[in-house]
Amino acid sequence: MELGLSVLEPLLAADGGYRGPRADCGAGRQARFVSYRDKTVDTVPGPVRMRRAWYHCAQCEHGLAPRDGEPGVAGQTMSPGPARMSDRAAAAVPFTPGAALVGELAGITLTGRRLGRRAEADGAAAAAVIEAQAAAIAARTLIPLPPADLPDMLYTAIDGTGVPVAAAETEGRDGKAGDGKAHTREVKLCCCFTQTTVDEDGRPVRDPHSSSYLATFAPAAGFGTLMAAGARRRGAACVRQLVILGDGAPWIWNLASQHSPQATAIADLYHARQHLHDPGKLLAFMLGDHHAGWVAERLDDVDNGDIAAAARVFPLTGIKAKELQTALGYFENNAHRMRYKHFRSPGMFAGSGTVEAGCRAVVGQRLKLSGMHWPVPGAAGILPPLPGSQRSLGRILDPARPSGHQRPEPIWQHFAQPDHQGQARLPASHLHSCPTPPAGQCRTRPLACGHDR
């Protein structure tokens, strides 16, 4: 550290930042040179003192040091190196232990409050950029190019989870608690990942290093714009197969229909299995000793996509009949998204485990620890896309594979059947009956449903 400081300080001192008697103030006016002023900046080797020329603009009534912009410390007391370290630490652990870790590694004095302010500000700035880009993509004023290494299949898994917030953030909101008041605010989360191949048993294999997350407190409409823009950055308009995974919540499928009507919609298999236990409990008094066997048979029906058999109606009356109808409503509303045997036959994922894990790792382990009650702006600044985090939305915008990664054979080659044009395609029975995509879109490979792109 001392050796680094001994090299860095003379380098910074070599240019005092004097740009003549006047310099541009950034607003089209001329600022006048006043004097030289010192500034202490925290860097990776440790604190460094910079002496640079200070200018003042009489019209704008503010001062500036042009030299500060060159090392990236304009308006900051922390250089980009420890700033990235702070962002990464804040995304992983609470502020106080994160500040202690960064302070020890960089040899600087850093409090939890300072680290939190820095991370929240960086997160808010990154989110503002992403939101602006998403709005531009939605307005067609920005057309993202597909990735050079176009994936075979692209999945978007969607979910939501509650984050404990301060009382002022839930004022006037209804909640599920016994007192009818809300104590959390919902974070909507999506995970984009790709699939190219299956294993030797025909099970889907997620491409290494392909998962990227996006989380926001925005309403469903705003979240949908961000989600669609992120998917387009990943090549959603050009991949052979686009898939939406969700737990059955209506808002998820509304967004899927609005932004990706051509996608295959799959309700999470494991949520469906959990929902099957609700009618099982209601029918326990009828089934008696056969209850366990009945549930096992119905689970097999769900696994095979036979929702009509799994969600059969029983002759109940009164309250139990209403409760059973409510429990079976989940299957009635999502039956066309539950053809699991149909989906699995070409080796597709049927579960939204990636986004469920994201809810636990990205949100739960950081924002839902014991005693935490966040202001919404503070929590939003910690969510992806936090700069420097491995979960950064920057990976959604421009996902990079490690050098030397060998791309496996596309999944459609494992199940390929030649057609009259000599192309390889999946049997038409394997997937959804989808509308023919609009002409002119970049879709040159066959769909799993048999339609030509």
Buried (B, 14 or more C-beta within 10 A) or exposed (E): EEEBBEEBBEEBEEEBBBBEEEBBBBEEEEBEBEEEEEBEBBBBBBBBEBBBBBBBBEEBEEBBBBBBEEBEBEEBBBBBBBBBBBBBBBBBBBBEEBBBBBBEBBBBEBEBEBBBBBBBBBBBEBBEBBBEBBBBBBEEEBEBEBBEBBBBBBBBBBBBBBBBBBEEBBEEEEEEEEEEBBBBBBBBBBBBBBBBBBEEEEEBBBBEBBBBBBBBBBEBEBBBBBBBBBBBBBBBBBBBBBBBBBBBBEBBBEBBEEBBEBBBBBBBBEBBBEBBEBBBEBBBEEEEEEBEEBBEEBBEBBBBBBBEEBBEEEEBEEEBBEBBEEBBEBBEEBBEBBBBEBBBBBBBBBBBBBBBBBBEEBBBEBBBEEEEEBEBEBBBBBBBBBBBBEBBBBBBBEBEBEEEEEEBEBBBEBBBEEEEEEBBBBBBEBBBEBEEBEEEEEBEBBBBBBBBB
